[in-house]
Amino acid sequence: MTVNLTVACGPYDRTAALADGRVRVPGVDLTWLPLSAEEIFFRMARHGEFSASEMSLSSYTLTLERDRPFVAIPVFPSRTFRHHAVYVNADSDCTHPEQLQGKTVGIPEYQMTAAVWMRGIFAEHYGLPVDSVSYRTGGLLEPGRTEKLAIRVPGVDIAPIPAEKNLSDMLAAGEIDALYTARVPRHFADGTHRVRRLWADPAAAEKDYFEQTGIFPIMHTVVLRRDVYERDRWLARALTDAFHQAKELADRALGETVALAGMLPWGHLAARSAREVMGEDIWPYGLVPNHACLTAFLRYLHDQGLTGRLLAPEELFAPETHESFVV
């Protein structure tokens, strides 16, 4: 008898083999729903609609001190550097995070993983204290976005933008000074030149950050609803192994030169360049190879007042995924 499992996840190369059936989860009849991250997070956090799903690392971690509705596995379908994700008005004289002290910065949600990383990195490595900035939350492109989880951080100025406004237009109009965002804002690449990135060469800044820290920031993990996990605890290991297999297929395809796996003409050269900087496994799964990255993130969460105590990486994931059997 197989277990029926519905998994919602973004349409990534590293999960494609699960979506198209090349990788199967033993004992599971899998329904794969390729949805956007925002939709998945909203539907899972608010309504628990899926058996398992991609989930914001920050949102998931915050639930561990609340009602604990989910259990994560050490699989990370989304990770990215964040220096490229800071935008300012084109007329701004800011070119360095430290210059944002005393400024007003827009963020879709204060607790979102990307913003936690940016605030933490800028405080630790660039001299921009978290509480030296005023934060305004709301929709990036449309009005009406609210925090998925209630947030109260004493000593930090956090407030929603007016209900009828969005952050992209506010930045272009000079109503906020900067914007931390996972998605590219309106007015950046539309030819109006009203918005620019804070760093003129963000890739160089991101490479320098990795060479200093060895950290490739994790954005999302994969969670099971707790009732699904408690009913069939073997699913945590089975899903972890299946995600590993799918990622390995995508990883091998990056270096293919006979027939390119993607449309980028020099993608295979970019893959080799990345491996020269980051090592052969540029996108590691598992607890041990990500321990330093997770430790930094959990410290940032605690330092920013989002968790009541400093959590350890081991507390995030199903214990069945911490180790493997040895023959």
Beta strands, then each sheet from edge to edge (+ up, - down):
strand 1: 3-9
strand 2: 28-34
strand 3: 52-56
strand 4: 70-79
strand 5: 86-89
strand 6: 104-107
strand 7: 134-137
strand 8: 158-160
strand 9: 178-180
strand 10: 195-197
strand 11: 218-225
sheet 1: 2+ 1+ 3+ 11- 4+
sheet 2: 8+ 7+ 6+ 9+ 5- 10+
end
